[in-house]
Amino acid sequence: MKPARPRSKPVSRSTDLFISVADLVSFLRFHTTLSGIQRVQANVVISLVKQGRAGVRFILAAGQERGFREIPAEPLVDMITYVSGAAVDRAGLDAALGRCEAESRQVVPPPGSTVILLGSFWGNENTIDRYIEIKSAGVRIGAYIYDLIPITHPQFCDAYLTRSFTAALNDLSLLADFFLTISDHTNRELSSFLEKHSPRPLPVQTVPLAHAMDDGPRIDPVWPTGLQRLKGRDYVAYVSTIEGRKNHLYVVNLWRQLIDEGRTVPDLLLAGRKGWRIGGLTDLLESTDYLDGRVHLAHGLSDADVKAVYAGSRFTVFSSFTEGWGLPVGESLAARTMCAASGVASILEVGGDFVDYFDPTNLQDGVRVIGRLIDDEVYLAARRRHIVEDFVARTWADVAGDFMDQVDELRKAEPLELETPTLRQGVLYRPSDLLAPPSPHRAEDDRATRFLIANSFPIPETIGAWMTGPSGELVFKTSLPQGEPLTVYLTLFNTGLLAGCTLKIGLDAAPGLPELKPIGISPDAFQTFGSTPPTAQLQVRGHVGTDGVCRLTLEIIGDYPRPAGDTRDLGLGLYSLGYAAVGDLAARTEILEALAFRPATQVSPSGPVAS
């Protein structure tokens, strides 16, 4: 792994720290309760604002505008406070979201500033390609990583999520200056991934999450109205999204065995939003009438409701197969309620010696550990007393303080140069391929394509990608030595509205070789096939530059109108690009064969058309 390259020219210093909350805002457009990653973002934002950290600003991606919008702290905090309250409805939350959007404004993080991706980086209008332009301008990029479960445990995830997450993390390894993780366990897994997939070493620091749900005052909880049937009864709670990875089936089967053995058991409450891969769980519950009424499900509980559930529980269970942290374990301890949990991954960091651990793949181990907490009142009382007397909960204020300390230290370094994508010789790179579902077989080529087009051709469409404005560039690294003669194969298209203009294409000269004269192309060279935009296949010959890098420049000389019905400044588009050494007949043949088989579906500037 080669050393990371600081920028060749130092950028101006900026103390501004931009926190991306795009994932949080997007999530709340569809949900009225916080869960997992979104709860973390909400609490970090609240704590940073409370601490009055200078220069901290909050941004989200600006939709089709491909820029960023800054949300003032006040409406953002008000929205989080509302959704964290006891009574939340869709209309009220939409009003809070509307205020955030209405008071937001366009913003461009300046060179030398730092942007932190606080939530997901693989979707929700917060994908990595949105950050490439500001990275190129000298902005530091950091990311707070929660887990690598889609990569390390794909059996618990949707296949599309696994492919999207893996591709996005690969992209991020080319873009990021540093990473923060929520646990030492995630730190180790991320460091292992970067060792294999990042072209340069990157710093990774741990900022552990908190234990409590929030840093609000301890108040007497009010019993949820939706759980009146359980009020006053002895119960054990499992608070978590109900999905396959959380292993709820293990706990229900454990309860079933204890009942079959004739042991007196408390009721079991499964509290959380329904997720995926729970067919076996629902089948068991329905076929046994919820263990004859001993198992209860509760969805959509507010934060206040969840606090009441923790406070009233005999103890809690958490049988997850793997975690990046394990918030429910910490929340239980913060509520002074004993917890029995899986002794795996980061859960051990959260619970320390205050939790009783079991093997989530061994039912009898769980029967032993949980059975003791049910049967032995003296033992359970002693474990509770240990928590009350000795447990010190890590707060969100602690998290925010450590977060800022780490960021302040990491941003002392100059921003790293954006890594130039490496293209394989003899391969044709099409922006339209990025619209297909992610595939592990195309992962490296797709990553290279995303970085190739991000600055000048940022939005892939079915035919390719339109250049933004009258000029752009395509920069890529080859596998060829400096000075090697090569041919770049370009397929371009245009709007059909460039009459009177000239297209100028240049390829930077290799060191020690004379400057190459730019090629001038008339719009007449573009041919129309059926209803597709005018297209031209071009060959640009030159030599490989320093460190194997090639830089193509494209410019439309002359004035041209925008396509009807489209507000974008469109003139020229990229359908495909490939290259081959002049003397490599096999690579040239691969390119020409790929060019001979073009997809049948095309697109016009105003939308899809039939070919």
C-alpha positions as CSV (number, residue, x, y, z in Angstrom):
1,M,0.0,0.0,0.0
2,K,1.5,3.3,-1.0
3,P,1.6,6.3,1.3
4,A,-1.3,8.7,1.2
5,R,-0.5,11.9,-0.8
6,P,-1.1,15.3,0.7
7,R,-2.1,17.9,-1.7
8,S,0.8,19.3,-3.8
9,K,-0.3,22.8,-3.0
10,P,-1.5,23.5,0.6
11,V,-5.1,24.7,0.7
12,S,-6.4,27.6,2.7
13,R,-7.3,26.7,6.3
14,S,-10.9,26.7,7.3
15,T,-12.3,25.9,10.8
16,D,-15.7,25.0,9.4
17,L,-16.9,21.5,10.0
18,F,-19.9,20.4,7.9
19,I,-21.9,17.5,9.3
20,S,-24.0,15.7,6.7
21,V,-27.4,14.8,8.1
22,A,-28.9,13.7,4.8
23,D,-29.6,10.2,6.0
24,L,-31.4,11.4,9.1
25,V,-33.7,13.8,7.2
26,S,-34.4,11.2,4.5
27,F,-35.3,8.6,7.1
28,L,-37.8,10.9,8.8
29,R,-39.6,11.5,5.6
30,F,-40.9,7.9,5.9
31,H,-40.7,7.1,9.6
32,T,-42.0,8.8,12.7
33,T,-39.7,7.1,15.2
34,L,-35.9,7.0,15.4
35,S,-34.0,3.8,15.1
36,G,-30.4,2.7,15.1
37,I,-28.1,4.9,13.0
38,Q,-30.7,7.7,12.9
39,R,-30.9,7.8,16.7
40,V,-27.1,8.2,16.9
41,Q,-27.2,11.1,14.4
42,A,-29.9,12.8,16.3
43,N,-28.1,12.6,19.6
44,V,-24.8,13.7,18.2
45,V,-26.4,16.7,16.6
46,I,-28.2,17.7,19.8
47,S,-25.0,17.4,21.9
48,L,-22.9,19.3,19.4
49,V,-25.4,22.2,19.4
50,K,-25.7,22.2,23.2
51,Q,-21.9,22.4,23.5
52,G,-21.9,25.4,21.3
53,R,-19.1,24.1,19.1
54,A,-17.9,26.9,16.9
55,G,-17.9,26.3,13.1
56,V,-20.1,23.3,13.2
57,R,-22.7,23.4,10.4
58,F,-25.3,20.9,9.2
59,I,-25.8,20.0,5.5
60,L,-27.7,17.6,3.3
61,A,-27.4,16.8,-0.4
62,A,-29.6,19.1,-2.5
63,G,-31.4,16.5,-4.6
64,Q,-31.1,17.0,-8.4
65,E,-29.2,20.2,-7.8
66,R,-26.2,18.0,-7.0
67,G,-24.9,20.5,-4.4
68,F,-25.5,20.9,-0.7
69,R,-28.0,22.8,1.4
70,E,-27.2,24.0,5.0
71,I,-29.9,23.6,7.6
72,P,-29.7,26.1,10.5
73,A,-29.2,24.4,13.9
74,E,-32.5,25.7,15.4
75,P,-35.1,24.1,13.1
76,L,-32.9,20.9,13.0
77,V,-32.8,20.6,16.8
78,D,-36.6,21.4,17.0
79,M,-37.3,18.6,14.5
80,I,-35.2,16.1,16.5
81,T,-36.8,17.2,19.8
82,Y,-40.2,16.7,18.3
83,V,-39.6,13.2,16.9
84,S,-38.0,12.2,20.2
85,G,-41.1,13.3,22.2
86,A,-43.9,11.3,23.7
87,A,-46.5,12.2,21.0
88,V,-45.4,12.2,17.4
89,D,-47.7,12.2,14.3
90,R,-46.9,12.4,10.6
91,A,-48.4,15.8,10.1
92,G,-46.4,17.4,12.9
93,L,-43.2,15.8,11.7
94,D,-43.8,16.9,8.2
95,A,-44.2,20.4,9.4
96,A,-40.9,20.2,11.2
97,L,-39.2,18.8,8.1
98,G,-40.8,21.5,6.0
99,R,-39.4,24.2,8.2
100,C,-35.9,22.7,7.9
101,E,-36.2,22.7,4.2
102,A,-37.7,26.2,4.0
103,E,-34.9,27.7,6.1
104,S,-32.1,25.8,4.4
105,R,-29.8,27.6,1.9
106,Q,-27.4,26.5,-0.8
107,V,-23.8,26.1,0.4
108,V,-20.5,25.1,-0.9
109,P,-17.9,23.8,1.7
110,P,-14.8,25.8,1.0
111,P,-11.3,24.4,0.4
112,G,-9.7,23.4,3.7
113,S,-13.0,22.8,5.4
114,T,-14.0,19.3,6.6
115,V,-17.2,17.3,5.8
116,I,-18.2,14.4,7.9
117,L,-20.7,11.8,6.7
118,L,-22.6,11.1,9.9
119,G,-25.1,8.5,8.5
120,S,-25.3,6.2,5.6
121,F,-23.1,6.8,2.6
122,W,-24.7,4.2,0.2
123,G,-28.1,5.7,-0.5
124,N,-30.7,8.3,0.6
125,E,-29.3,10.9,-1.9
126,N,-26.1,10.8,0.1
127,T,-23.9,8.7,-2.2
128,I,-20.2,9.2,-2.5
129,D,-20.2,10.7,-6.0
130,R,-21.8,13.8,-4.5
131,Y,-18.7,14.6,-2.6
132,I,-16.1,14.1,-5.3
133,E,-16.2,17.7,-6.7
134,I,-15.6,19.3,-3.3
135,K,-12.9,16.7,-2.5
136,S,-11.2,17.8,-5.7
137,A,-11.3,21.4,-4.6
138,G,-9.5,20.6,-1.3
139,V,-12.1,19.6,1.2
140,R,-11.4,16.9,3.8
141,I,-13.8,14.1,3.9
142,G,-14.4,11.9,7.0
143,A,-17.0,9.3,7.7
144,Y,-18.5,7.8,10.9
145,I,-18.7,4.1,10.3
146,Y,-21.2,2.0,12.3
147,D,-20.5,-1.6,11.1
148,L,-19.5,-3.6,8.1
149,I,-22.3,-6.2,8.5
150,P,-23.4,-6.2,4.9
151,I,-19.8,-7.3,4.0
152,T,-19.0,-9.5,7.0
153,H,-22.4,-11.1,7.5
154,P,-24.2,-10.8,4.1
155,Q,-26.6,-13.6,5.1
156,F,-28.5,-11.2,7.3
157,C,-28.8,-8.5,4.5
158,D,-30.6,-8.0,1.3
159,A,-28.4,-8.8,-1.6
160,Y,-28.8,-5.4,-3.1
161,L,-27.8,-3.7,0.2
162,T,-24.7,-5.9,0.3
163,R,-23.6,-4.9,-3.2
164,S,-24.5,-1.3,-2.7
165,F,-22.7,-1.0,0.6
166,T,-19.6,-2.8,-0.6
167,A,-19.4,-0.6,-3.7
168,A,-19.9,2.6,-1.7
169,L,-17.3,1.7,0.9
170,N,-14.8,0.9,-1.9
171,D,-15.6,4.4,-3.3
172,L,-15.2,6.0,0.1
173,S,-11.7,4.5,0.5
174,L,-10.7,6.5,-2.6
175,L,-12.3,9.7,-1.3
176,A,-11.9,9.8,2.5
177,D,-9.1,11.5,4.5
178,F,-10.0,9.6,7.7
179,F,-12.6,7.4,9.4
180,L,-14.2,7.3,12.8
181,T,-15.9,4.2,14.1
182,I,-18.4,3.6,16.8
183,S,-16.5,0.7,18.5
184,D,-13.1,-0.9,18.6
185,H,-14.7,-4.0,16.9
186,T,-15.8,-1.9,13.9
187,N,-12.4,-0.3,13.9
188,R,-10.7,-3.6,13.5
189,E,-13.1,-4.8,10.7
190,L,-12.8,-1.5,8.8
191,S,-9.0,-1.4,9.1
192,S,-8.9,-5.0,7.7
193,F,-11.1,-3.9,4.8
194,L,-9.0,-0.9,4.0
195,E,-5.8,-2.9,4.1
196,K,-7.2,-5.0,1.3
197,H,-9.1,-2.4,-0.7
198,S,-7.7,1.1,-0.2
199,P,-4.8,2.3,-2.3
200,R,-3.4,4.2,0.6
201,P,-3.3,3.9,4.4
202,L,-6.0,6.0,6.1
203,P,-6.3,6.9,9.8
204,V,-9.2,5.1,11.7
205,Q,-10.1,6.3,15.2
206,T,-12.8,5.0,17.6
207,V,-15.4,7.2,19.1
208,P,-17.6,4.8,21.1
209,L,-21.4,5.5,21.3
210,A,-23.3,6.3,24.4
211,H,-25.3,4.0,26.7
212,A,-28.3,6.1,27.4
213,M,-31.0,6.8,24.8
214,D,-30.5,10.5,25.4
215,D,-28.9,12.9,27.9
216,G,-32.3,14.2,29.2
217,P,-33.2,14.3,32.9
218,R,-34.3,11.0,34.6
219,I,-38.1,11.2,35.0
220,D,-40.7,8.7,36.1
221,P,-41.8,7.0,32.9
222,V,-45.4,6.8,31.9
223,W,-46.7,3.4,30.9
224,P,-47.4,3.1,27.1
225,T,-51.1,3.2,26.3
226,G,-50.6,0.5,23.7
227,L,-49.3,-2.0,26.3
228,Q,-52.1,-2.0,28.8
229,R,-52.4,-5.7,28.6
230,L,-48.8,-6.1,30.0
231,K,-49.1,-3.4,32.7
232,G,-48.4,-4.8,36.1
233,R,-47.2,-8.2,34.8
234,D,-43.8,-9.7,35.2
235,Y,-42.0,-9.5,31.9
236,V,-38.6,-9.5,30.1
237,A,-38.1,-7.1,27.2
238,Y,-36.1,-7.5,24.0
239,V,-35.9,-3.9,22.5
240,S,-34.6,-3.9,19.0
241,T,-35.7,-3.8,15.3
242,I,-37.3,-7.3,14.8
243,E,-35.2,-8.8,12.0
244,G,-33.3,-12.0,11.3
245,R,-29.9,-10.7,12.5
246,K,-31.2,-9.8,15.9
247,N,-32.0,-13.5,16.4
248,H,-35.4,-13.1,18.1
249,L,-36.2,-16.7,17.2
250,Y,-33.5,-17.9,19.6
251,V,-35.2,-16.1,22.5
252,V,-38.7,-17.4,21.7
253,N,-37.4,-20.9,21.4
254,L,-35.6,-20.5,24.7
255,W,-38.8,-19.3,26.3
256,R,-40.6,-22.3,24.7
257,Q,-38.1,-24.7,26.2
258,L,-38.4,-23.2,29.7
259,I,-42.2,-23.5,29.6
260,D,-41.9,-27.1,28.4
261,E,-39.7,-27.8,31.3
262,G,-42.4,-26.6,33.6
263,R,-40.5,-23.5,34.9
264,T,-42.3,-20.4,35.8
265,V,-41.3,-17.7,33.3
266,P,-42.2,-14.0,32.9
267,D,-43.9,-12.8,29.8
268,L,-41.6,-11.8,26.9
269,L,-42.0,-8.5,25.1
270,L,-40.5,-8.0,21.7
271,A,-40.5,-4.2,21.2
272,G,-39.3,-2.7,17.9
273,R,-40.0,-1.9,14.3
274,K,-40.6,-4.9,12.0
275,G,-37.7,-5.7,9.7
276,W,-36.8,-8.4,7.3
277,R,-36.1,-12.1,7.3
278,I,-38.4,-13.0,10.2
279,G,-40.6,-15.6,8.5
280,G,-39.5,-18.4,10.9
281,L,-40.3,-16.2,13.9
282,T,-43.7,-15.2,12.8
283,D,-44.5,-18.8,11.8
284,L,-43.6,-20.0,15.3
285,L,-45.5,-17.3,17.1
286,E,-48.7,-17.8,15.0
287,S,-48.6,-21.6,15.2
288,T,-48.2,-21.5,19.0
289,D,-50.6,-18.6,19.6
290,Y,-47.7,-16.5,20.8
291,L,-46.7,-19.3,23.3
292,D,-50.2,-19.2,24.6
293,G,-50.2,-15.5,25.1
294,R,-46.8,-15.3,26.9
295,V,-45.1,-13.4,24.0
296,H,-46.1,-9.8,23.1
297,L,-45.1,-7.6,20.2
298,A,-45.0,-3.8,20.2
299,H,-44.2,-1.7,17.2
300,G,-43.8,2.1,16.7
301,L,-43.1,2.9,20.4
302,S,-42.0,6.4,21.1
303,D,-38.7,7.1,23.0
304,A,-40.8,7.8,26.1
305,D,-42.6,4.4,25.7
306,V,-39.3,2.6,25.4
307,K,-37.9,4.2,28.5
308,A,-41.0,2.9,30.4
309,V,-40.4,-0.6,28.9
310,Y,-36.8,-0.6,30.2
311,A,-37.8,0.6,33.6
312,G,-40.5,-2.0,34.1
313,S,-38.6,-5.0,32.8
314,R,-37.4,-7.7,35.1
315,F,-34.3,-7.8,33.0
316,T,-33.7,-7.5,29.2
317,V,-32.3,-9.8,26.6
318,F,-30.3,-9.1,23.4
319,S,-29.5,-12.2,21.3
320,S,-28.1,-10.5,18.2
321,F,-25.7,-12.5,16.0
322,T,-23.5,-9.4,15.5
323,E,-23.4,-5.7,16.1
324,G,-21.4,-2.6,15.4
325,W,-22.2,-1.3,18.9
326,G,-25.4,-2.6,20.6
327,L,-27.4,0.4,21.8
328,P,-30.2,-1.6,23.5
329,V,-27.6,-3.2,25.9
330,G,-26.3,0.2,26.9
331,E,-29.9,1.6,27.2
332,S,-30.9,-1.2,29.5
333,L,-27.9,-0.6,31.8
334,A,-28.5,3.2,31.7
335,A,-32.0,2.4,32.9
336,R,-30.5,0.4,35.8
337,T,-32.0,-2.8,34.3
338,M,-29.9,-6.0,34.1
339,C,-29.3,-7.4,30.6
340,A,-28.4,-10.9,29.2
341,A,-26.8,-10.6,25.8
342,S,-24.8,-12.3,23.1
343,G,-21.1,-12.4,24.0
344,V,-20.0,-11.4,20.5
345,A,-18.6,-8.5,18.5
346,S,-18.9,-5.0,20.1
347,I,-21.5,-6.1,22.6
348,L,-18.8,-6.9,25.0
349,E,-17.5,-3.3,24.8
350,V,-20.9,-2.0,25.6
351,G,-21.8,-4.2,28.5
352,G,-18.4,-4.9,30.2
353,D,-18.9,-7.0,33.4
354,F,-22.4,-5.6,34.0
355,V,-24.0,-8.0,31.5
356,D,-24.4,-11.8,31.6
357,Y,-23.3,-13.2,28.2
358,F,-24.4,-16.3,26.2
359,D,-23.6,-17.9,22.9
360,P,-26.3,-16.8,20.4
361,T,-25.7,-20.0,18.4
362,N,-26.1,-22.4,21.4
363,L,-29.6,-22.5,22.8
364,Q,-28.6,-24.5,25.9
365,D,-26.1,-21.8,26.9
366,G,-28.9,-19.3,26.7
367,V,-31.1,-21.5,28.8
368,R,-28.4,-21.7,31.4
369,V,-27.7,-17.9,31.5
370,I,-31.2,-16.6,31.2
371,G,-32.7,-19.4,33.3
372,R,-30.6,-18.3,36.2
373,L,-31.8,-14.7,36.0
374,I,-35.4,-16.0,36.0
375,D,-35.0,-18.6,38.8
376,D,-32.4,-17.0,41.2
377,E,-33.8,-13.9,42.7
378,V,-30.8,-13.4,45.0
379,Y,-28.4,-13.5,42.0
380,L,-30.5,-11.1,40.0
381,A,-30.7,-8.7,42.9
382,A,-26.9,-8.8,43.2
383,R,-26.4,-8.1,39.5
384,R,-28.8,-5.2,39.7
385,R,-27.0,-3.8,42.7
386,H,-23.7,-3.9,40.9
387,I,-25.2,-1.8,38.1
388,V,-26.8,0.7,40.4
389,E,-23.6,1.1,42.5
390,D,-20.9,0.9,39.9
391,F,-22.1,1.4,36.4
392,V,-21.3,4.9,34.9
393,A,-23.2,5.5,31.7
394,R,-21.3,7.1,28.8
395,T,-23.4,10.1,27.7
396,W,-24.0,11.7,24.3
397,A,-22.2,14.7,25.6
398,D,-19.1,12.4,26.1
399,V,-19.6,11.1,22.5
400,A,-19.8,14.6,21.0
401,G,-16.8,15.8,23.0
402,D,-14.7,12.8,21.9
403,F,-16.0,13.1,18.4
404,M,-14.8,16.7,18.1
405,D,-11.5,16.0,19.8
406,Q,-10.7,13.3,17.2
407,V,-11.9,15.4,14.3
408,D,-9.9,18.4,15.5
409,E,-6.7,16.3,15.6
410,L,-7.4,14.5,12.3
411,R,-8.1,17.7,10.4
412,K,-4.7,19.2,11.3
413,A,-3.3,17.3,8.3
414,E,-3.5,18.7,4.8
415,P,-6.4,17.2,2.8
416,L,-5.3,14.2,0.7
417,E,-5.3,14.3,-3.1
418,L,-8.3,12.7,-4.6
419,E,-7.2,9.3,-6.0
420,T,-7.3,9.1,-9.8
421,P,-9.3,6.1,-11.0
422,T,-7.4,3.3,-12.7
423,L,-8.9,2.0,-15.9
424,R,-8.0,-1.4,-17.3
425,Q,-6.6,-1.6,-20.8
426,G,-9.0,-3.1,-23.4
427,V,-12.1,-2.5,-21.3
428,L,-14.9,-0.2,-22.4
429,Y,-16.3,2.0,-19.6
430,R,-19.9,3.1,-20.0
431,P,-21.6,5.5,-17.5
432,S,-24.9,3.7,-18.2
433,D,-23.6,0.6,-16.6
434,L,-23.9,2.4,-13.3
435,L,-27.7,2.2,-13.6
436,A,-27.6,-1.6,-13.4
437,P,-27.9,-3.3,-10.0
438,P,-24.4,-3.5,-8.4
439,S,-22.5,-6.6,-9.2
440,P,-19.4,-8.0,-7.6
441,H,-18.1,-8.9,-11.0
442,R,-18.2,-5.2,-12.1
443,A,-17.4,-3.6,-8.8
444,E,-13.9,-2.3,-9.6
445,D,-14.9,-1.1,-13.1
446,D,-18.0,0.6,-11.7
447,R,-16.0,2.3,-9.1
448,A,-13.5,3.6,-11.7
449,T,-16.4,4.8,-13.9
450,R,-18.0,6.7,-11.0
451,F,-14.8,8.6,-10.3
452,L,-14.0,9.1,-14.0
453,I,-17.3,10.9,-14.7
454,A,-17.9,12.5,-11.3
455,N,-16.5,16.0,-11.9
456,S,-17.6,16.8,-15.5
457,F,-20.3,14.1,-16.3
458,P,-21.8,13.5,-12.9
459,I,-25.3,12.0,-13.6
460,P,-25.4,8.7,-15.5
461,E,-28.5,8.2,-17.7
462,T,-29.5,5.3,-20.0
463,I,-27.4,6.5,-22.9
464,G,-24.4,7.7,-20.8
465,A,-23.7,11.0,-19.0
466,W,-24.1,14.6,-20.0
467,M,-21.2,17.0,-19.6
468,T,-22.1,19.9,-17.2
469,G,-21.6,23.0,-19.3
470,P,-19.5,23.7,-22.3
471,S,-16.2,22.1,-21.0
472,G,-15.0,19.2,-19.0
473,E,-12.2,16.7,-18.5
474,L,-11.7,13.0,-18.1
475,V,-8.7,12.0,-16.0
476,F,-7.7,8.4,-15.5
477,K,-4.7,6.2,-14.6
478,T,-3.5,3.5,-17.0
479,S,-1.5,0.3,-16.5
480,L,1.0,1.5,-19.1
481,P,4.4,3.1,-18.6
482,Q,5.0,6.8,-19.0
483,G,5.5,7.7,-22.7
484,E,3.8,4.6,-24.1
485,P,1.9,5.4,-27.3
486,L,-1.8,4.7,-26.8
487,T,-5.2,5.2,-28.4
488,V,-8.2,6.5,-26.4
489,Y,-11.5,5.4,-27.8
490,L,-14.3,7.9,-27.2
491,T,-18.0,7.6,-28.1
492,L,-19.7,10.9,-27.6
493,F,-23.2,12.1,-28.3
494,N,-24.8,15.6,-28.4
495,T,-28.2,17.3,-28.2
496,G,-28.4,17.9,-32.0
497,L,-28.3,21.6,-31.2
498,L,-24.6,22.4,-31.8
499,A,-24.9,23.7,-35.3
500,G,-22.2,26.4,-35.8
501,C,-20.1,25.0,-32.9
502,T,-16.8,23.1,-32.8
503,L,-15.9,20.4,-30.4
504,K,-12.2,20.7,-29.3
505,I,-10.6,17.5,-27.8
506,G,-7.2,17.5,-26.2
507,L,-4.9,14.9,-24.7
508,D,-2.2,16.2,-22.4
509,A,1.3,15.6,-23.7
510,A,3.7,13.2,-21.8
511,P,6.7,14.8,-20.2
512,G,9.5,15.4,-22.7
513,L,7.3,15.1,-25.7
514,P,5.9,18.0,-27.8
515,E,2.5,19.4,-27.0
516,L,-0.3,17.8,-29.0
517,K,-2.6,20.0,-31.1
518,P,-6.2,19.7,-29.9
519,I,-8.6,18.0,-32.3
520,G,-11.4,20.0,-33.8
521,I,-14.6,18.1,-34.5
522,S,-17.6,19.5,-36.4
523,P,-21.1,18.5,-35.2
524,D,-21.5,17.1,-38.8
525,A,-19.3,14.2,-37.6
526,F,-22.1,13.0,-35.3
527,Q,-24.5,10.6,-36.9
528,T,-28.1,10.0,-35.9
529,F,-29.5,6.5,-35.9
530,G,-33.3,6.4,-35.6
531,S,-34.5,8.6,-32.7
532,T,-31.2,8.5,-30.8
533,P,-29.1,11.6,-30.2
534,P,-26.3,12.3,-32.7
535,T,-23.3,10.0,-31.9
536,A,-19.7,9.9,-32.9
537,Q,-17.0,7.3,-32.3
538,L,-13.5,8.9,-32.1
539,Q,-9.9,7.8,-31.6
540,V,-7.5,10.1,-29.8
541,R,-3.9,9.2,-30.1
542,G,-1.1,10.3,-27.8
543,H,1.3,9.1,-25.1
544,V,0.8,8.0,-21.4
545,G,1.6,10.8,-19.0
546,T,3.3,11.0,-15.6
547,D,2.6,8.0,-13.3
548,G,0.6,6.4,-16.1
549,V,-2.1,9.2,-16.0
550,C,-4.0,10.5,-19.0
551,R,-6.0,13.7,-19.1
552,L,-8.5,14.4,-21.9
553,T,-10.1,17.8,-22.2
554,L,-13.3,18.5,-24.1
555,E,-14.7,21.9,-24.9
556,I,-17.6,23.2,-27.0
557,I,-16.6,26.3,-28.9
558,G,-19.5,28.5,-29.7
559,D,-23.0,29.3,-28.4
560,Y,-25.7,26.6,-28.3
561,P,-29.3,26.5,-27.0
562,R,-30.5,24.2,-24.2
563,P,-32.8,21.3,-25.2
564,A,-36.5,22.1,-24.9
565,G,-38.0,21.2,-21.5
566,D,-34.6,20.8,-19.8
567,T,-33.1,23.5,-17.6
568,R,-29.6,22.0,-17.5
569,D,-26.7,23.3,-19.6
570,L,-26.4,20.3,-21.9
571,G,-24.5,20.1,-25.1
572,L,-22.2,17.0,-25.1
573,G,-22.4,13.6,-23.5
574,L,-20.1,10.6,-22.9
575,Y,-21.4,7.2,-24.0
576,S,-18.1,5.2,-23.4
577,L,-14.4,5.4,-23.0
578,G,-11.6,2.9,-23.3
579,Y,-7.9,2.8,-24.2
580,A,-5.3,0.4,-25.5
581,A,-1.6,0.6,-26.2
582,V,-1.0,1.2,-29.9
583,G,1.0,-2.0,-30.2
584,D,-1.4,-4.2,-28.2
585,L,-3.5,-5.9,-30.8
586,A,-5.5,-8.0,-28.3
587,A,-6.5,-5.0,-26.2
588,R,-7.5,-3.0,-29.3
589,T,-9.6,-5.9,-30.5
590,E,-11.4,-6.1,-27.1
591,I,-12.3,-2.4,-27.4
592,L,-13.5,-2.7,-31.0
593,E,-15.7,-5.8,-30.2
594,A,-17.2,-3.9,-27.2
595,L,-18.0,-1.0,-29.4
596,A,-19.7,-3.2,-31.9
597,F,-22.3,-4.4,-29.4
598,R,-24.2,-1.4,-28.1
599,P,-27.2,-1.5,-25.8
600,A,-30.5,-1.0,-27.7
601,T,-32.1,1.5,-25.2
602,Q,-31.1,5.1,-25.7
603,V,-32.2,8.4,-24.1
604,S,-32.8,11.9,-25.3
605,P,-32.0,15.0,-23.2
606,S,-35.6,15.2,-22.1
607,G,-36.1,11.6,-21.2
608,P,-36.1,8.0,-22.5
609,V,-37.0,7.2,-26.1
610,A,-37.4,4.0,-28.0
611,S,-34.6,3.0,-30.3
